[in-house]
């Protein structure tokens, strides 16, 4: 891969992973709408590691709290703030891991990688995000997160396996439907991404580990570094904007992109 191609993939992944506009959808569109070849699973793993590092750094206090609660959770005790957070994050990850495994084994995940699917999901789930954001109440904070809400958001997250849905977008939609305030909905969504990205990275990493070479490792390291920087900037910008701006700008972008893709798909 050329340096430009690696840089482009890394920036796209970094900017779109945590914004509610679908990183996977954009990465699938890149080779479909340009002359560039598919970046391959090794680069996919690398850019996901970069975005994982970014969300861990940004939410370090929450991550440290959850990791610190793991020893108590292992012994079956969910009696501290940290063990509760770790437990809820694990439970919220189960639906996407199970469904992801099924889609991978059956080959359905590859069947959905089309411009038509991405166009409809961009459009439909963008409108749903706007609806829930405008109509949802804001009477809950992240401190109110419980097992019921974690499982509901986990099932919403599993829907994001459909390309173009957006993992962050659909979990924020679910959180807003449950009554979580905008910034707390985004915070919970970002924290849920950590075990999900780890699970995805382990699955993809196992597939590419045997074929890795020095050149692949070099390209992956560059991609991971740039995706980390891009993701950290995008994450910081979105969290700051949510203090005064709704999710409507992202919805407008999704509707515009989805409409263009559907015109291309059906023309």
N, C-alpha and C positions, 0 to 999 in steps of 0.2 A: 504493500500500500504506500502511496505517496504521502509525504508529510501533510500536504493540504487536505487529503482525504481523511487522514487520522484526526487532524485538527477540526475539520467540519463535523465529523461524527461525534467527537468529544464535546464540542460546544453545543450541538443540538441536544445530546443526551443530558448534559449538565443543566442547560437552561429549561428543558421541558420536563425533567423527572419530577420536580416538586410543584411546578405550576400546573394547574388543572387543564392541561391541553394535550396530554398523552405523549410521552416520550417514545413509546414503542411504535405508535402510529407514525410519528415523524421519521423514525429510523427506517421503517418499512417503506415509506414514501420516497426516501432519498434515492435508492437505486431505481425505483419505479418511474420517477419523474425526471431523472437525469441519466447521463451516460455512465455514471459511476457504478462499479460492481458492488455487490453486497459485502459489507464489512466482515462478515463471518462471526462465529460464536466466540472466538477468542477475544476479539475487540469488544464484543457485547459484554463479556465478563469483566474486562478491564474498566470500561466506562461505568459499569454498575458499581464496581469497587470504589471508583472515584466519587460517585454520588453518595455511596454509603458512608465514606469517610467524611463527606461534607455535612450530612445530617447528624452524624455522631458529634462532630465538632460543635455545630450550632446548638444542639440540644444536649450538651455534655452533662449538665447538672441532672437532667432527667435520666440520661443513659447511666450515669454513675449510680443514681438512686436505684434503678432497676437491677443493674448488675450486682449491687450490694445486697439486694433482697433475694438473689438466687439461692444462696446457701440455706436460708430459712425455707424457701419454697421447696427445695429438694427434700427437706425433712417433713414436708406436708403442712407447714405452717404458713398461713397467709394472714399474718397478724401485724404487719408493719406496712408503712406506705410503700416501701421499696418492693417487698414481696408481693404486694397486691398489684403494683404496676407491672412487674415481671409476669405474674400470672395472667393478667388481662391481655397483655401483648401476645403471649403465647397462644391463648385461646382465640384471639382475634385472627391469628395467622393460620389456624388449622383449616378453615374452609378453602383458602386460596391454595394451600399446599395439596390438599386432596384433589381439588378440581384440576389444578395444574398438572398433577401426575396423570390423571385420567386423560386429559387432552393430549398430553405428550405421548402416551402409550397408544392412543387410538389414531393419532395423526391429525386430529381435528384442529389443533393449534396452527398447523401449516395451511389448512384449508381456509382459514379465516383471514389470511394475510393478503387481502385484496383492497384495491382503491374503493370499490363499492362498499364493502363492509366498513372501512374507516370513514368514508364519507357520511354514512348513515349514523354511525356511533358518535362521530364528532358533532353532528347536528342534533341528534336526539338527546344524548346525554348532556349536551351543552344547554339545551332548553330546560332539561330537568334540573340541572344545577341552578339555573336562574330562578326557576319556580320555587324550589326549596329554600334558596337563599332569601328570596323576597317574602315568602309566606311563612317560613319557619320562625319559631319563637327564639328568644335568646335568654332563657331562664336557667340554663345549665352551664356550668364551668367544667374544666377538665377534672377538678376534684370530685365531681359527681359521677365520674365514669364508673360503671359497674359491669358485672358479668353479662347481664342481658344486653346492654348497649354495646359492649365489646363484641359479642357474638353477632349482633345485627350488623354492625359495621364490618365485621369479618366477612359476612355473606355479601355485603355490598362490594367489598374489596375483591372477592372472587369473580364478580362480574367483569372486573377490569382486565381479565385474561382475554376478553374480546378486544382485538386491536382497535385503537382509536377511542376507547372508553375513557382512559386516564385513571390510574390507580388513585392519585391524589384527588382528582376531581370527583370520583364516585364515592370515596370515603368521606370527603367533605360534604357531599350531597347528603349522605346518610346521617352524618353528624348534625347537619342543619335540620334535617327532618326530625331528629330526636330532640331538638331544642337547644343545641350547644351554640354558644356565642361564636362569631366568625373566627376570631383569632384562636380560640380554644379548639374549634373544629379543625382548623388547619394544624394546630400543634399535635392533636391526637392522630391525625392523618399522617403527619411526618414521623411520629414515633412508631406507628404501625408499619411504616415502610422499612424499618431497620431489620426486624426478623424476616420480613418478606424478601428483601433484597439478599439477605444472607442465604435463605433457602434456595432462591433462584440461582445465586452464584455458585452454591455447592452443586446443584444439579447440572448447570451448564459447564462448570469447571471440571466435573468428572468426565464430561464428554470430550473436552478439548485437551485435557492434561497429557494424554498419550501422544498427541500430534504436535505439541509445542516445541519450538526451537528457539535459538538465540534471537533471530530476527522477529519472531512473533512476540517474544518477551520484551524486546526493545520497543516495538510498536505499542504493545499493551501498556507499558510503563508511561509512555508519552500520552497515550489516550487517557489513562487514569488520572494523570496530573492535571491535564487541561479540563477534564470533566469535573474534577474536584473544585477547581477555581470557579468554573462557570456555575456549578450547582450552588456553591456557597454564596455567590453574588445574587443568583436568582432567588434563593431561599430568603436571604436577608432582605431583599427588596420587597418580596411579597408580604412577609410578616410585618414590615413597616407600613406598607400601603394599606394593610387590612385595618389599621387603626382609624383610617378615614375614608377608605374606598371599599365598595362591595366587590363581589366576584364578577360583576357585569362586564368589565373590559375583557376578561378571559372568555366569557360567553359570546361576546360579539366576534371575537377572533375565531372561536370554534364554529359558529354559524357561518361566517364568511368562508373559512377553509372548507368546511363540510359541503357547502353549496357548490363551491368551485370543483371539488372532487367528484361530486355527483354529476355535474355537467360533463366532466371529462369521462366518467365511467359510462354514461348513457349516450354519449355522442358518437 
